[in-house]
Structure formats: structure tokens, C-alpha cells
Amino acid sequence: FDLQLVWQNIVRRPPLWVAHTIVLSVAALGYALVRSPNWQAKQALVVRDEAVGRVFRSQGKFASVDDMQTAQGTILEMAKSHGVLEAALIEVGVEPTPINIEKLRGKISLKAPNGAEFGRTEVFYLVVKNSNRARSLELTAAICDALEKNLAELRDKKAQSLIDELQKSVTLTRASLEEATERLARLEAEVGSDLAELRILNESASGESTLRRTSTNISNDLRAEQQALVARKHLLTLLENSQENPDEILTLPASLLQLQPSLQRLRDGLVDAQLRTSQAKSLMSLAHPKVQAAVAEEKDVRRRLHEELPTAIRDMRVELTLSENRIAELKNQLSTVERRLSHIAGLRATYSNLAADVQQHTETWNKAQQDLADAQASQAAAHSASLITRLDGPQAPAYPGGPSRSVICLAGLLGGLFVGLSLVVLLAKPVPSSASPLTQLPLGDVSWKTLLARVRLGAGA
């Protein structure tokens, strides 16, 4: 790079850089004069989730960031849709031709505030560009109006489609529930009076039902009656043996004599008489009246006891017959109860399946009804509430966006000068020897005063 050579080319070949400077400056001036201003009106919006039927989270809050991004992406696509743009153009008085709609579509955008990522915040901006400030504000307001209207229509259509589907689901689940209920009703009618037992057995296999308690009580009574029968038979045998030897009655156990209270009292009386006789004999002679009275009393008790034995034996035989009949009746009752329990146990699996089927169909039908109610509420809310809320009104800056005309002209001038000087550097060539004295001097030896004087001298020549 030869600075002196470049300087000589700048001085000797001014058209090379002056022409480019003038051309680019004029072009920048023309662009600044014909350029339309770029006004950007924006409307702050807040989007919320549809709160109908959502009881598991805060009303109107999105469950996740992905849901919010999806909702805002839907709003962006709807804002650029043909219907919204056409309605907005009609509202501001512009003919909605395809060209005008495409131009407006290219000037619409959704932006997050303060450089945040789009879809990460509930607040976002609808930005509309236009060459007229007032028209940009009008278009922003018109687009927001059309966007809310179309979004409500979209929600209404979605809710109506869902309602139609859920109504069919409710009808089908209702028919299935009625069919399952009818099968269960037939089985319950077959069970009859044991239905309560079957339900208890189905709800809790270890639960104690009335029939099961009855079976337990009958088993306990049967066991007790069988034990009493054995005791009565043993007592009858002893009583029969006591007829031949009345003294053996004294050896009968008290537990057996409890079955014959009269014999027990006579035996106790005989024992007491024997004690009194023994005491009297130990104190007095046999001829003493008290001893004779005690002996007579003992004989009388023994006689009465002997006379009571046939009656006791007859009563015991009757009790044995009654006990045997009672045992047979208890066995018959127990067999009946066990057959009922066995029948119920055989129906338990079928009943359990039918009951579970009815419960499942009931839950499905209830859920379908709840979903249908939510969809109907969502459809009603689509006409009365909007999912997007405007923060204030549309705003536009005091000055249009982009550089001003003076900045454009200055940039054209500097750009032209830079291009011209760059061409001088690239196309620099040696200057002929007949060049003016100004160019023959080394650049470092030329002062500004000398340079100015020689330029004037050259201009006078």
C-alpha cells in the first residue's frame, strides 16, 4: 500500500470517487424522499386457559408452558387467518382484496414483552405495521375485535362438536348401563330373600351376615344339645341301675343330677338324714327316741327317693326323646342354612361381576354426563367471555420506526465517499511525470498552506 500513490490518484482522478459519492448521495436522497414511514402499533394482550370443568388447578391458569405456547400459537395463526384480516379491512374501510389481505398478513406479528421467548409469558403484543400512524392503530383495534369474535366462534364450533360426540357417548353408556342393570336385577330376583346375604358376602368376604350368624348359632345349639343328650343317656343308665341298688344314687355326680332337680333335693335330704342319724347314734343309744326318729326320717327319705326313681326314669326317657327330636330339627335347620349359604356362594362370582359391571357403567355414564355439562358450559362461555384480555388500548410511538431522512442522506453521502475511495485504492496507478507540481511533491513534505497556494496557482493557470 503506497499512500503517496493513492494520494496522487485522489488528486489527479477526482471523477473516480466524486461521481460515486454524488450518485449514492442522490440515490439516498431520493429514497429518503419517497420512503414511506414505518409505524408500528401494538396491543398488549393477556391469554388465559379455559376454566370450565377444570377443578384440579386454579381457574384460568395453564397447566403447563406447553399448553400456553399452543394457545398463543393458535392465536397467532388465527390473527393471520383470511377471515380475521378480511373483517379487519372491512372495519377500517379498505377493500378486502387478496392483495390487500396478503400485504396486511405480512405486517402482523406477535411478540413477547422485553425480549422474552414467545409463549413463555401470559402477556404478549400484537404488532401491526403501516405507513400511517392512525391507520396502524385502527387496524390493530380492528384485528383484535375480529380475533376475539373468530376465537369465540372457534370455541363454539369445538364445543358443539364435542357436545355432539358426548351426547352419543351418553346415549351409548346409558343403554349399556340399563342392560347391565337389567341382568343384575334378574339375578337379584332369583336370589330372593338372601339378597342381603349375597350383598354382604360380595362387599366383604369376611363380613358376618345374619344367615352366617344363624348358622353359627344353630351349630352351637346342636353341639350343646348333643352334649346334653349324652349326659341324659348316662344319667338314665345310672338311674336304672339305682333301682336295684338305691344307695348308688348317692354316688351320682352333681352335674348329672342337675338334670333332675327333685332327685337332687331328695339325695341331698338323704345325705342330711344320714348325717343326723350318725350324730344321734354317736351320742345316744339306739333305743333313744331321737335316734329312732332320725332312723325313721332316713328311711322315709330313702323310700321317697326310691319311689321317685321310676318317675325320674320316665321323665328322663321323655327328655331323651325330646332331645333327639331337637337334635334332628337342628340338623335339618343347619342343613337348610348351609344349602342357602352354598347357593349364595355359588352366585357370588356372577353377582360380583354383574355388580362391578353396573358400577363401571355407572361411573362411565356419570363421567360422560359431567363432560357433556362441561362442554355445554364451555359453549355458553364462548358467547359471554373471551380468553384474551386487552391491556389498555393500541399504542403507537411518537416517531416512525427506522432511520430519519437526514440519517439516510448522511449514510448515502458517506457510503458513496467510501465506495469511491475504495475504488481509488483498488485502481490506483502511477501518475505521469507531466503531472502538476502539486502531485510531484512527497506527501509528507507538503504543508497545508503550500498545498492551498499551489492549488490556487494551478487554478489561475
C-alpha positions in Angstrom: 0.0 0.0 0.0 1.6 3.2 -1.2 0.0 6.2 0.5 1.7 8.7 -1.9 0.4 6.8 -4.9 -3.1 6.8 -3.5 -3.0 10.5 -2.7 -1.8 11.3 -6.2 -4.7 9.3 -7.7 -7.2 11.1 -5.5 -6.0 14.5 -6.6 -5.4 13.6 -10.3 -8.5 11.4 -10.8 -11.4 13.1 -8.9 -14.2 11.7 -11.2 -13.4 8.2 -9.9 -14.6 9.0 -6.4 -16.6 12.1 -6.7 -19.0 10.5 -9.2 -19.8 7.6 -6.9 -20.2 9.9 -3.9 -22.7 12.1 -5.9 -24.6 9.1 -7.3 -25.1 7.4 -3.9 -25.9 10.6 -2.2 -28.6 11.4 -4.8 -29.9 7.8 -4.5 -30.1 8.1 -0.7 -31.8 11.5 -1.0 -34.4 10.1 -3.4 -35.0 7.1 -1.2 -35.4 9.4 1.8 -38.0 11.5 -0.1 -40.0 8.6 -1.4 -39.7 6.2 1.6 -42.9 5.7 3.5 -42.7 5.9 7.3 -43.0 2.7 9.2 -45.4 3.0 12.1 -45.7 0.0 14.5 -48.8 0.0 16.6 -49.1 -2.7 19.3 -51.7 -4.0 21.6 -50.8 -5.8 24.8 -52.9 -8.9 25.3 -53.2 -11.5 28.1 -54.4 -15.0 27.3 -55.9 -17.4 29.8 -56.9 -21.0 29.7 -60.5 -22.1 29.5 -61.6 -22.6 33.2 -64.8 -24.6 32.6 -64.7 -28.0 34.2 -61.1 -27.7 35.4 -61.3 -28.3 39.1 -57.8 -29.7 39.5 -56.0 -26.4 39.1 -56.5 -22.7 39.5 -59.3 -21.3 37.4 -58.0 -19.8 34.1 -54.3 -20.9 34.7 -52.5 -23.0 32.2 -51.4 -26.5 33.4 -48.0 -26.2 31.7 -45.9 -23.9 29.5 -46.6 -26.2 26.5 -50.3 -25.5 26.8 -49.7 -21.8 26.9 -47.4 -22.0 23.9 -50.0 -24.0 22.0 -52.7 -21.4 22.8 -50.6 -18.4 21.8 -49.6 -20.3 18.6 -53.3 -20.8 17.8 -53.9 -17.1 18.4 -51.1 -16.1 16.0 -52.4 -18.3 13.2 -55.9 -17.1 13.8 -54.7 -13.4 13.7 -53.2 -14.1 10.3 -56.2 -16.0 9.0 -58.2 -14.9 6.0 -61.4 -14.3 8.0 -59.8 -12.1 10.6 -57.9 -10.0 8.1 -60.9 -9.6 5.9 -63.1 -8.5 8.8 -60.4 -6.0 9.9 -60.0 -4.5 6.5 -63.8 -4.1 6.1 -64.0 -2.4 9.5 -61.3 0.2 8.6 -62.9 0.8 5.2 -60.4 -0.9 3.0 -61.5 -3.3 0.2 -60.5 -6.8 1.3 -58.9 -7.9 -1.9 -56.4 -10.8 -1.9 -53.5 -8.4 -2.4 -54.5 -6.2 0.5 -55.1 -9.2 2.7 -51.6 -10.6 1.8 -50.0 -7.3 2.5 -51.7 -7.0 5.8 -50.7 -10.6 6.7 -47.1 -9.7 6.2 -47.3 -6.8 8.6 -48.8 -8.7 11.5 -46.7 -10.4 14.2 -47.0 -11.5 17.8 -44.1 -10.6 20.1 -43.2 -11.4 23.7 -42.5 -8.4 26.1 -39.0 -7.3 26.9 -37.3 -9.8 24.6 -38.7 -12.9 26.4 -39.3 -16.1 24.5 -42.7 -16.2 22.7 -45.1 -18.5 24.5 -43.3 -18.3 27.9 -45.4 -15.4 29.3 -49.1 -14.8 29.5 -48.7 -11.3 28.2 -47.8 -10.7 24.6 -48.1 -8.0 22.0 -50.0 -7.9 18.7 -47.9 -5.7 16.4 -49.3 -4.2 13.2 -47.1 -2.1 10.8 -48.4 0.6 8.5 -47.2 3.7 6.7 -49.9 5.8 8.5 -49.9 6.1 12.3 -53.7 6.5 12.7 -54.3 3.6 10.2 -52.0 1.3 12.2 -53.9 2.0 15.4 -57.2 1.4 13.6 -56.0 -1.9 12.1 -54.7 -3.1 15.5 -58.1 -2.4 17.1 -60.0 -4.0 14.2 -57.8 -7.1 14.2 -58.3 -7.5 18.0 -62.0 -7.2 17.5 -62.1 -9.8 14.7 -59.7 -12.0 16.6 -61.9 -12.2 19.7 -65.0 -12.8 17.5 -63.4 -15.6 15.5 -61.9 -17.1 18.6 -65.3 -17.2 20.2 -66.7 -18.8 17.0 -63.9 -21.4 17.0 -64.6 -22.2 20.7 -68.3 -22.5 19.9 -67.7 -24.9 17.0 -65.3 -27.0 19.0 -67.7 -27.2 21.9 -70.6 -28.1 19.6 -68.6 -30.8 18.0 -67.6 -32.1 21.4 -71.3 -31.9 22.6 -72.5 -34.0 19.6 -69.8 -36.6 20.4 -70.6 -36.6 24.1 -74.3 -36.9 23.6 -73.8 -40.0 21.6 -71.4 -41.3 24.3 -74.1 -40.6 26.9 -76.7 -42.4 24.9 -74.5 -45.5 24.4 -73.3 -45.6 28.0 -76.9 -45.2 29.2 -78.0 -48.2 27.1 -75.1 -50.3 28.4 -76.0 -49.3 31.9 -79.6 -50.2 31.5 -78.7 -53.6 30.0 -76.2 -54.4 32.9 -78.8 -53.2 35.5 -81.4 -55.5 34.0 -79.1 -58.5 34.2 -78.3 -57.7 37.8 -82.0 -57.2 38.6 -82.8 -60.7 37.2 -80.1 -62.3 39.3 -81.3 -60.4 42.5 -84.8 -61.6 41.8 -83.5 -65.1 41.6 -81.7 -64.8 44.9 -84.9 -63.5 46.7 -84.7 -63.2 50.4 -81.0 -64.0 50.5 -80.1 -60.8 48.6 -78.9 -59.1 51.7 -76.6 -62.0 52.5 -75.3 -62.0 48.9 -74.5 -58.3 49.0 -72.7 -58.6 52.3 -70.7 -61.6 51.0 -69.9 -59.6 47.9 -68.8 -56.5 49.7 -66.8 -58.3 52.3 -65.9 -61.9 52.2 -65.1 -61.9 56.0 -68.2 -59.9 57.0 -70.7 -61.6 59.3 -74.2 -61.7 57.9 -77.5 -62.7 59.5 -77.6 -66.1 57.8 -74.0 -66.8 58.8 -74.8 -65.8 62.4 -77.8 -68.1 62.2 -75.7 -71.0 61.0 -73.2 -70.4 63.9 -76.0 -70.2 66.5 -77.6 -73.4 65.2 -74.2 -75.2 65.2 -73.6 -74.1 68.8 -77.1 -75.2 69.8 -76.7 -78.5 68.1 -73.4 -79.1 69.8 -74.9 -78.2 73.2 -77.9 -80.4 72.6 -75.7 -83.3 71.6 -73.7 -82.9 74.8 -76.9 -82.8 76.9 -78.2 -86.0 75.1 -75.0 -87.8 76.1 -75.4 -86.6 79.7 -79.1 -87.7 79.8 -78.3 -91.1 78.4 -75.6 -91.6 81.0 -77.9 -90.4 83.8 -80.7 -92.7 82.6 -78.3 -95.7 82.8 -77.3 -94.7 86.3 -80.9 -94.2 87.4 -81.9 -97.6 86.0 -79.0 -99.2 88.0 -80.1 -97.3 91.1 -83.5 -99.1 91.1 -81.8 -102.3 92.0 -79.4 -100.6 94.5 -80.8 -97.3 95.8 -77.5 -96.5 97.5 -75.8 -95.9 94.1 -77.8 -92.8 93.7 -75.6 -91.3 96.3 -72.6 -91.7 94.0 -74.2 -89.9 91.1 -72.2 -86.8 90.1 -73.9 -83.4 90.9 -73.6 -82.3 87.2 -75.9 -85.2 86.2 -78.4 -84.7 89.0 -78.8 -81.1 87.8 -81.0 -82.6 85.0 -83.3 -84.0 87.8 -83.7 -81.3 90.4 -86.2 -83.4 92.5 -83.8 -86.3 92.7 -81.0 -83.9 93.7 -83.1 -82.5 96.5 -84.0 -85.9 97.8 -80.4 -87.1 97.6 -79.3 -84.1 99.5 -82.1 -84.7 102.0 -81.0 -88.4 102.4 -77.4 -87.3 102.9 -78.5 -84.8 105.6 -80.7 -87.5 107.3 -77.8 -89.9 107.3 -75.6 -87.3 108.9 -78.2 -86.6 111.6 -78.7 -90.4 112.3 -75.0 -90.8 112.6 -74.7 -87.9 115.0 -77.6 -89.2 117.1 -76.2 -92.7 117.3 -72.9 -91.4 118.3 -74.4 -89.5 121.2 -77.3 -91.7 122.3 -78.4 -95.3 122.3 -80.4 -97.0 119.7 -83.5 -97.1 121.9 -83.4 -93.3 122.4 -86.4 -91.6 120.7 -84.2 -89.1 118.8 -82.2 -91.9 117.4 -85.3 -93.8 116.4 -86.8 -90.6 114.9 -83.6 -90.0 112.9 -83.6 -93.6 111.6 -87.3 -93.3 110.7 -86.7 -90.0 108.9 -83.8 -91.5 107.0 -86.0 -94.5 106.0 -88.7 -92.1 104.9 -86.4 -90.1 102.7 -84.9 -93.3 101.2 -88.4 -94.6 100.5 -89.4 -91.4 98.8 -86.2 -91.4 96.8 -86.9 -94.9 95.7 -90.4 -94.0 94.8 -89.1 -91.0 92.8 -86.7 -93.1 90.7 -89.4 -94.5 88.2 -90.8 -91.1 87.7 -87.3 -89.6 87.1 -86.5 -92.5 84.7 -89.7 -91.9 82.8 -89.1 -88.2 82.7 -85.5 -88.8 81.5 -86.7 -91.0 78.7 -89.1 -88.3 77.6 -86.3 -85.8 77.7 -84.1 -88.1 75.7 -86.9 -88.4 73.0 -87.3 -84.6 73.0 -83.6 -84.1 72.8 -83.2 -86.4 69.9 -86.1 -84.6 68.1 -84.5 -81.3 68.9 -81.2 -82.5 67.5 -82.8 -83.8 64.4 -84.6 -80.4 64.0 -81.4 -78.5 64.5 -79.6 -80.7 62.0 -82.4 -80.1 59.5 -82.2 -76.3 60.1 -78.4 -76.3 59.8 -78.6 -78.3 56.6 -81.1 -75.8 55.2 -78.9 -72.8 56.2 -75.8 -74.5 54.7 -77.6 -75.1 51.5 -78.6 -71.4 51.3 -75.1 -70.4 52.1 -73.7 -72.8 49.4 -76.2 -71.4 46.9 -75.2 -67.8 47.7 -71.6 -68.7 47.5 -72.2 -70.2 44.0 -73.8 -67.0 42.9 -71.2 -64.7 44.4 -68.8 -64.7 41.4 -71.6 -64.0 38.9 -73.2 -61.3 41.2 -69.8 -59.7 41.8 -69.1 -59.4 38.1 -72.5 -58.0 37.4 -72.3 -55.5 40.2 -68.9 -54.4 39.1 -70.2 -54.1 35.5 -73.0 -51.9 36.7 -70.7 -49.8 38.8 -68.3 -49.3 35.9 -71.1 -48.4 33.5 -72.5 -46.0 36.1 -69.1 -44.3 36.5 -68.7 -44.1 32.8 -72.2 -42.6 32.4 -71.6 -40.1 35.2 -68.3 -39.0 33.6 -69.9 -38.7 30.2 -72.6 -36.6 31.7 -70.1 -34.4 33.5 -68.1 -34.0 30.3 -71.2 -33.1 28.4 -72.1 -30.5 31.1 -68.6 -29.0 30.9 -68.8 -28.9 27.1 -72.2 -27.1 27.3 -70.8 -24.7 29.8 -67.8 -24.1 27.5 -70.2 -23.4 24.6 -72.1 -20.9 26.8 -68.9 -19.2 27.9 -67.7 -18.8 24.4 -70.5 -16.3 23.8 -70.1 -14.4 27.0 -66.4 -14.4 27.8 -63.2 -14.0 25.9 -59.9 -15.9 26.5 -57.8 -12.9 25.6 -57.9 -9.6 27.6 -56.6 -6.3 26.3 -54.3 -4.2 28.4 -55.3 -0.6 27.7 -55.7 0.3 24.0 -53.5 0.1 21.0 -50.3 2.2 21.3 -48.1 3.7 18.7 -44.7 5.5 19.2 -44.4 9.3 18.6 -42.0 8.7 15.8 -42.0 6.1 13.0 -39.6 3.3 13.1 -36.3 3.2 11.1 -33.7 5.9 10.4 -34.7 9.5 9.7 -34.3 11.2 6.2 -31.2 13.1 7.4 -29.6 9.9 8.6 -30.4 8.2 5.3 -28.8 11.2 3.3 -25.7 11.2 5.5 -25.4 7.5 5.2 -25.7 7.8 1.4 -23.0 10.5 1.3 -20.6 8.6 3.5 -21.3 5.4 1.7 -20.7 7.0 -1.7 -17.4 8.5 -0.5 -16.3 5.2 0.9 -17.1 3.4 -2.3 -15.3 6.0 -4.4 -12.2 6.0 -2.2 -12.2 2.2 -2.2 -12.2 2.2 -6.0 -9.3 4.7 -5.9 -7.3 2.4 -3.7 -8.1 -0.6 -5.8 -7.5 1.1 -9.2 -4.5 3.3 -8.1 -1.8 3.6 -10.9 1.4 5.7 -11.3 0.9 9.3 -12.2 2.6 10.6 -15.4 5.7 12.9 -15.0 3.9 15.8 -16.5 1.7 16.0 -13.6 1.3 19.2 -11.7 3.9 20.3 -9.3 1.4 19.6 -6.5 1.5 15.9 -7.2 5.3 15.7 -7.6 6.0 16.7 -4.1 6.1 14.0 -1.4 3.0 13.9 0.6 5.0 14.2 3.8 6.8 17.4 2.7 3.7 19.3 1.7 2.2 21.7 4.3 -1.4 22.7 4.2 -0.5 26.3 3.3 1.8 25.3 0.5 -0.8 22.8 -0.8 -3.5 25.5 -0.8 -1.2 28.0 -2.6 -0.3 25.6 -5.3 -4.0 24.6 -5.8 -4.8 28.3 -6.3 -1.8 28.7 -8.7 -2.9 25.7 -10.7 -6.5 27.1 -10.9 -5.2 30.6 -12.1 -3.0 28.9 -14.8 
